[in-house]
Amino acid sequence: MDKNLNMAVLIDGDNIPSAHVKEMMEEIAKYGNPTIKRIYGDWTRPGLSKWKNLLLENAITPIQQYGYTKGKNATDSAMIIDAMDILYSGKVNGFCLVSSDSDFTRLATRLREAGMEVIGIGEKKTPNPFIVACDKFIYIEILKNKTEAVVESKDVREPVIDKITNKEITLISTTINDLSDEDGWAFLGDVGSLLLKKQRNFDPRNYGFDKLTPLIKSIDMFELDQRENSKSSNKLIFVKNKEKHLAKAKKN
């Protein structure tokens, strides 16, 4: 993804918690330049009062949208209309849709059809159709600071992370196999890119690792090899399925 991408960040204020907005904006900056930042909601509601100072601190423009009819979400419609206006303005190359609402599934699909990069950010409760409609989907939970991303249990604090399952391990294994050369080695950067195409919410941080390399190292089913890079001082990392695991994966 182009780091110089001009992006429109559109936030569903009715559907996203106000906590950790700073971490969210820092994450978005990794993928592009957020030139447009808007949040939608009925700002007459007391429930949205927590956002006010955060909007000033992060230069996010609030868009007022009254709830015209009880039970109907006018915020979604306003956000979708704005997204299409921004698309046709030609001022951005990508969008970040911040919501846990599956109502934005068609919007994400339409924007990608128009050649836009689309990043989704939402809570882990986000329905899968919206997740797979994006180029990449990031869970808000993993953006929390490590000191804050904890749960309490009898005065013991433990990180909020998922345990990697056989499903994800098999996904990694088959992806390595898809890209491997005759000796079974695949460039780890290519593996990471293909993993994201296969599973839009794949992120090592979901499992407690900052990067893909330490995640791979933690699983005793893969081999890693560092090689010299003729173009820079950075090492090239290659990964391979261990023979025993590869035979098992083929059986499955």
C-alpha positions in Angstrom: 0.0 0.0 0.0 1.3 3.4 -1.0 2.4 5.3 2.1 1.9 8.7 0.3 -1.8 7.9 -0.4 -4.1 10.8 0.2 -6.9 9.3 2.3 -10.4 10.3 3.5 -11.1 9.1 7.1 -14.8 8.8 7.7 -15.8 7.8 11.2 -19.3 6.5 12.3 -19.5 8.3 15.6 -22.7 6.3 16.6 -20.9 3.0 16.2 -17.3 3.5 17.4 -16.1 4.1 21.0 -14.2 7.4 21.6 -11.3 5.7 23.4 -7.9 5.4 21.7 -8.6 7.8 18.9 -5.0 8.9 19.0 -3.8 5.4 18.4 -6.3 5.0 15.6 -5.0 8.1 13.8 -1.4 7.0 14.3 -2.3 3.7 12.7 -4.0 5.3 9.7 -0.9 7.5 9.2 1.1 4.3 8.4 -1.0 3.7 5.3 -1.3 7.2 3.9 -1.9 10.9 4.5 -5.3 11.6 6.1 -6.2 14.8 4.2 -9.9 14.6 5.0 -11.1 13.6 8.5 -14.8 13.6 9.4 -16.9 12.0 12.0 -20.7 11.7 11.8 -23.3 11.7 14.5 -26.1 13.6 16.2 -24.0 15.9 18.4 -27.0 17.0 20.4 -27.0 13.5 22.1 -25.2 13.4 25.5 -23.7 10.0 24.5 -21.3 11.7 22.0 -20.0 14.3 24.4 -16.8 12.3 25.0 -15.7 13.0 21.5 -15.6 16.8 21.7 -12.1 17.3 23.0 -10.7 14.4 21.0 -11.9 16.0 17.8 -10.0 19.2 18.5 -6.9 17.3 19.5 -6.9 15.2 16.2 -8.3 17.9 13.8 -11.4 15.8 13.0 -14.4 17.7 11.6 -17.7 16.8 13.2 -20.7 16.5 10.8 -24.1 17.0 12.4 -26.8 14.5 11.4 -30.1 14.5 13.2 -32.0 11.3 13.7 -35.1 12.1 11.7 -36.9 8.9 12.5 -36.6 6.7 15.6 -34.9 3.4 14.8 -33.4 4.6 11.6 -29.7 5.5 11.3 -29.4 8.7 9.4 -25.7 8.9 10.2 -25.0 5.9 7.8 -26.7 7.7 4.9 -24.9 11.0 5.5 -21.5 9.2 5.6 -22.2 7.2 2.5 -23.3 10.3 0.5 -20.2 12.2 1.6 -18.0 9.3 0.6 -19.4 9.3 -2.9 -19.0 13.1 -3.1 -15.3 12.8 -2.0 -14.8 9.9 -4.5 -16.0 12.0 -7.5 -14.0 15.0 -6.3 -10.8 13.2 -7.2 -9.0 14.6 -4.2 -8.1 11.2 -2.5 -6.7 7.8 -3.5 -8.0 5.9 -0.6 -10.6 5.7 2.2 -10.5 4.6 5.8 -14.0 3.6 7.0 -14.2 3.5 10.8 -17.2 1.5 11.9 -18.3 -1.9 13.2 -21.5 -1.7 11.1 -22.1 -4.0 8.2 -24.2 -1.4 6.5 -21.0 0.0 5.0 -20.2 -3.2 3.2 -21.6 -2.0 -0.2 -19.8 1.3 0.2 -16.4 -0.4 0.7 -17.1 -2.6 -2.3 -18.1 0.4 -4.5 -15.0 2.4 -3.5 -12.7 -0.5 -4.3 -14.5 -0.9 -7.7 -13.5 2.7 -8.4 -9.9 1.9 -7.7 -9.7 3.2 -4.2 -7.6 1.6 -1.4 -10.0 0.9 1.4 -9.0 0.3 5.0 -11.6 -0.7 7.6 -11.3 -0.1 11.3 -13.8 -1.5 13.8 -14.3 -3.6 16.8 -14.0 -7.4 16.8 -17.8 -7.7 16.7 -17.7 -6.3 13.1 -19.6 -8.7 10.8 -17.4 -10.5 8.3 -19.1 -9.1 5.1 -17.7 -5.6 5.9 -14.3 -7.0 6.8 -13.8 -8.9 3.5 -15.1 -5.9 1.5 -12.0 -3.9 2.6 -8.4 -4.2 1.4 -7.4 -4.5 5.0 -9.4 -4.5 8.2 -7.9 -3.5 11.6 -9.4 -4.2 15.0 -9.6 -1.3 17.4 -8.7 -3.6 20.2 -5.2 -4.1 19.0 -4.6 -0.4 18.7 -4.8 0.1 22.4 -1.6 0.8 24.3 -0.1 -2.3 25.8 -0.6 -0.8 29.3 -4.2 -0.1 28.6 -5.1 -3.2 26.6 -5.7 -5.4 29.6 -8.5 -7.1 31.4 -8.8 -7.6 35.1 -9.2 -10.9 36.8 -8.7 -11.2 40.5 -6.2 -8.3 40.5 -4.2 -10.1 37.8 -3.9 -8.2 34.5 -3.3 -10.1 31.2 -3.0 -8.9 27.6 -6.1 -9.0 25.5 -4.9 -11.2 22.6 -6.3 -14.1 20.6 -4.6 -17.5 20.6 -3.6 -18.5 17.1 -5.5 -21.6 16.0 -4.9 -24.4 13.6 -7.0 -22.6 11.0 -4.6 -19.6 10.9 -1.5 -21.9 11.0 -2.8 -23.9 8.1 -3.5 -20.6 6.2 0.1 -19.5 6.8 1.4 -23.0 5.7 -0.6 -23.1 2.4 0.3 -19.5 1.6 4.0 -20.3 2.0 3.4 -23.3 -0.3 1.6 -21.1 -2.9 4.7 -18.8 -3.1 7.6 -21.2 -2.5 10.4 -22.0 -4.9 11.6 -25.5 -5.8 13.4 -25.8 -2.4 10.3 -24.7 -0.5 11.4 -21.2 0.4 9.2 -18.1 0.1 10.0 -14.5 0.7 8.3 -13.4 3.9 7.1 -10.1 2.5 5.2 -11.8 -0.2 3.8 -14.2 2.3 2.4 -11.3 4.4 0.9 -9.6 1.4 -0.9 -12.8 0.2 -2.1 -13.6 3.7 -3.8 -10.2 3.8 -5.5 -10.8 0.5 -6.7 -14.2 1.7 -7.9 -13.0 5.1 -8.5 -9.2 5.3 -8.3 -9.1 9.1 -5.0 -11.1 9.4 -2.7 -9.1 11.6 0.1 -10.5 13.8 -1.0 -8.0 16.5 -4.2 -10.0 16.9 -2.0 -12.8 18.4 0.3 -10.6 20.5 3.1 -10.0 18.0 4.1 -6.6 16.5 5.3 -8.2 13.2 4.9 -11.3 11.2 8.5 -12.5 11.7 8.1 -13.1 15.5 4.7 -14.7 15.0 6.3 -17.2 12.6 9.2 -17.8 14.9 6.7 -18.7 17.7 5.2 -21.5 15.7 7.4 -24.7 15.6 6.2 -25.6 12.1 8.2 -23.2 10.0 11.9 -22.4 9.3 13.3 -18.9 8.8 16.4 -17.9 6.8 18.0 -14.5 6.7 19.8 -13.6 3.4 21.9 -10.7 2.2 20.2 -7.9 0.3 22.2 -6.5 -2.6 20.1 -3.3 -2.6 20.3 -2.4 1.1 21.8 -3.4 4.5 18.4 -4.9 5.6 18.3 -8.7 5.5 15.8 -10.5 3.4 13.8 -13.0 5.4 12.6 -16.3 3.8 10.2 -18.8 5.3 9.7 -22.5 4.7 7.3 -25.2 5.9 9.0 -27.9 7.9 8.7 -31.2 6.1 6.7 -32.9 8.8 4.1 -30.1 8.9 4.0 -29.8 5.1 3.0 -33.5 4.8 0.3 -33.0 7.5 -1.1 -29.9 5.7 -1.3 -31.8 2.4 -3.3 -34.6 4.0 -5.8 -32.0 5.3 
